[in-house]
Amino acid sequence: MSETILKISVDELCENIEIDHELVIEVVEYGIAEPIEGQSLEEWKFDPTSVHWLKKAIRLNKQLEIDWIAVAMVIDLLKQREALEFENQNLQRQLSRFWES
């Protein structure tokens, strides 16, 4: 059974979020979003998770007027928080199953 992965091209991304290619390059350089495929800008493909973080980064940059380095740090912290919340939920489920048995 093959797994279908949604891939978004740079052009689709730019059109959907209404940004230019230079901004995509910048956020990739700061590690905010990472292409899952492709070696050059024209070949880059992104998954929905990267698009999600890219949209958050753009909002942070515009609304709070902070530079991309600070945005990258905030996004990194948000990603860590999300991972910890997910891990915490899993541990709570395991603990509740343990106490139920």
C-alpha positions in Angstrom: 0.0 0.0 0.0 1.5 3.3 -1.0 1.2 6.5 1.0 0.1 9.6 -0.8 1.9 12.8 0.3 0.6 16.2 -0.6 3.3 18.2 -2.3 3.0 21.9 -3.0 5.3 23.6 -5.6 7.0 26.9 -5.0 4.7 28.6 -7.6 1.6 27.2 -6.0 2.9 28.3 -2.6 3.6 31.8 -3.7 0.3 32.1 -5.5 -1.7 30.7 -2.5 0.0 32.8 0.2 0.6 35.8 -2.1 4.4 36.0 -1.5 7.3 36.2 -3.9 10.1 33.6 -4.5 12.7 35.7 -2.7 10.7 35.4 0.5 10.5 31.6 0.1 14.3 31.5 -0.3 14.7 33.6 2.8 12.5 31.5 5.1 14.2 28.3 3.8 17.6 29.8 4.6 16.4 30.5 8.2 15.1 27.0 8.5 11.5 28.1 9.0 10.3 25.9 6.2 12.1 23.1 4.4 11.4 21.7 1.0 10.8 18.0 1.0 11.9 17.6 -2.6 14.0 19.3 -5.2 17.5 20.8 -5.5 16.7 24.2 -7.0 14.0 26.8 -6.3 12.1 25.7 -9.4 12.0 22.1 -8.2 11.2 22.7 -4.6 8.1 21.0 -3.2 6.7 21.6 0.3 4.5 19.5 2.5 1.4 21.0 4.3 3.4 21.2 7.6 6.0 23.5 6.1 3.2 25.6 4.6 1.6 25.9 8.0 4.8 27.1 9.6 5.5 29.5 6.7 2.1 31.1 7.1 2.7 31.5 10.9 6.2 33.0 10.2 4.8 35.6 7.7 2.1 36.6 10.2 4.7 37.0 13.0 7.0 39.1 10.7 4.2 41.4 9.5 2.1 41.7 12.7 4.9 42.0 15.2 7.4 43.6 12.8 10.3 41.4 14.0 13.1 40.3 11.8 13.5 36.8 10.2 16.1 35.7 12.7 13.7 36.3 15.6 10.8 34.8 13.7 12.9 31.6 13.1 13.6 31.4 16.8 9.9 31.8 17.7 8.9 29.2 15.1 11.5 26.8 16.5 10.1 27.3 20.0 6.6 26.8 18.8 7.6 23.5 17.0 9.3 22.3 20.2 6.2 23.2 22.3 4.0 21.3 19.8 6.2 18.2 19.9 6.2 18.3 23.8 2.4 18.6 23.9 2.1 15.6 21.5 4.5 13.6 23.6 2.6 14.6 26.8 -0.7 13.5 25.4 0.8 10.1 24.4 2.2 9.6 27.9 -1.1 10.6 29.5 -2.9 8.0 27.3 -0.4 5.3 28.3 -0.6 6.2 32.0 -4.5 6.1 31.9 -4.4 2.7 30.2 -1.9 1.5 32.9 -4.2 2.7 35.7 -7.3 1.2 34.1 -5.8 -2.3 33.9 
